[in-house]
Amino acid sequence: MTHLTDASEALFRRSAESLVEGGSSPSRGPATYGAHPIFMREASGSRVVDVDGNEYVDWMMAYGCLPLGHAHPAVTAAVREAAGTGAHFATATEVELDVAERIRSLVPGVEKVRFANTGTESMMAVLRLVRGYTGRPRFIKFEGHYHGWYDDYLANAHPRPPASLGHRHDPVKVAESSGLGRHALDDTVVVPWNDLEAVERALANHPGRIAAVVTEGIMANMGVIPPEPGYLEGLRELTRAYDVLLVLDETVTGFRIGRGGCQARYRVEADLVSFGKGLGAGLPVAAFGGRGDIMEALAWGGVLHYGTQNGSRIGLHAARANLDALSAEGGAAVEHAWTIGESLRQGLQEALDEAGVPARVQGVGPMLQVLFTGADAIRDYRDYCAHVDAERYRRFALALFGRGVYTTPSAALHWMASAAHTMEDVGRTLEAVRAVLREGEFAG
Ligand SMILES: Cc1ncc(COP(=O)(O)O)c(C=O)c1O
């Protein structure tokens, strides 16, 4: 199969001179992509074209930032209009209010909203807020969850050898980076996910010291791991019983898994919720919100949250157009992404089964991941570390590039269906997958 990427390679050689790893994040460089990343030139709907002119069906969707697909006409028009009338006025804007009102009407339990730029920033502010509001220092963070690169969250977020994890009653706390503050993780209590007994044990072990339980609604940074039936509801009951706040990180799931996110889908109401990725339709917009009495602690003199770029006018024009398009016709765009995601998931599983390759395709609606494993399901971080062959997956994803399918080469991330994908995209992808499986291109 000829898949020429000479222009990408030349650009990478040039960019490695000026940019660390030739890009702006380790997940976009050779650590993930092999010899060099593919440099993309342009995109529209579900398709993306690289600098060599190769076209791909895009299942990355900008790490989930594009629930409507690339260059959606309403988003493009909104960005153009905002860019032509001024990017920043150093004061409040109407579009900020418009987006906050839309979030309030879509997301259960959100009484007040604050805008930030990235998921990391938003989750940093949330942590300060729960500590400030409760006057307690500690929080529960689950194994394998990722909440951005802020020091206090940066523990047990990447896969590692099972023998290094410690006993599940007392997980070994592992920092994910050099350079963290020396005491940054002292108040981070790490607990296995999808296990209510583990949470209750931790709550009981730190009486009066825990401000909040912080969780992703669906685990989206170890492939895709759904909550066990009743798990999120159980977290809500436990946090109420121990008078601890519940924070839902919907950076990935917000406005994607449903317009009301995991709270609506699993009928659980968090005290605070954080959004990023899917909110700004590709522009850096994030937000957090929740109970009015907690959010009001941010008011002047209370818990400090600043940001010159908070509530970026251009970004919020994109977010307003995005939320409106996602809400049109009773949420048809979100339903369409579900249909595509489920068809793709079933098709992938069938193709792998037919080829006799041990793998589970796990997902919820538009989010899915191919996990090369002999296990019948991956239910938490420990399962993932023990049973998932991430290197085999990487070879599989890189082989798909050569056949016109662009998806994450990281087994810990996932494929993302959007409103722009079609059944033709699904068919083309499954054809590519069958070819890769037939040719054994990823056997390694
Ligand atoms: C669940 C979750 N929270 C927070 C973040 C951080 O968001 P950002 O990369 O926008 O800082 C991510 C990013 O992948 C995420 O998956």
Ligand as a Chemical Component Dictionary entry (heavy atoms), coordinates in Angstrom:
data_LIG
# 
_chem_comp.id                   LIG 
_chem_comp.type                 NON-POLYMER 
_chem_comp.pdbx_formal_charge   0 
_chem_comp.three_letter_code    LIG 
# 
loop_
_chem_comp_atom.comp_id 
_chem_comp_atom.atom_id 
_chem_comp_atom.alt_atom_id 
_chem_comp_atom.type_symbol 
_chem_comp_atom.charge 
_chem_comp_atom.model_Cartn_x 
_chem_comp_atom.model_Cartn_y 
_chem_comp_atom.model_Cartn_z 
_chem_comp_atom.pdbx_ordinal 
LIG C1 C1 C 0 -11.584 14.227 31.436 1  
LIG C2 C2 C 0 -10.618 15.328 31.099 2  
LIG N1 N1 N 0 -10.507 16.385 31.918 3  
LIG C3 C3 C 0 -9.676  17.409 31.663 4  
LIG C4 C4 C 0 -8.876  17.409 30.527 5  
LIG C5 C5 C 0 -7.947  18.551 30.261 6  
LIG O1 O1 O 0 -8.450  19.345 29.225 7  
LIG P1 P1 P 0 -7.471  20.258 28.362 8  
LIG O2 O2 O 0 -6.619  19.346 27.551 9  
LIG O3 O3 O 0 -8.412  21.100 27.535 10 
LIG O4 O4 O 0 -6.680  21.088 29.301 11 
LIG C6 C6 C 0 -8.956  16.335 29.636 12 
LIG C7 C7 C 0 -8.130  16.306 28.410 13 
LIG O5 O5 O 0 -8.011  15.331 27.723 14 
LIG C8 C8 C 0 -9.842  15.255 29.935 15 
LIG O6 O6 O 0 -9.927  14.179 29.128 16 
# 
loop_
_chem_comp_bond.comp_id 
_chem_comp_bond.atom_id_1 
_chem_comp_bond.atom_id_2 
_chem_comp_bond.value_order 
_chem_comp_bond.pdbx_ordinal 
LIG C1 C2 SING 1  
LIG C2 N1 SING 2  
LIG C2 C8 DOUB 3  
LIG N1 C3 DOUB 4  
LIG C3 C4 SING 5  
LIG C4 C5 SING 6  
LIG C4 C6 DOUB 7  
LIG C5 O1 SING 8  
LIG O1 P1 SING 9  
LIG P1 O2 DOUB 10 
LIG P1 O3 SING 11 
LIG P1 O4 SING 12 
LIG C6 C7 SING 13 
LIG C6 C8 SING 14 
LIG C7 O5 DOUB 15 
LIG C8 O6 SING 16 
# 
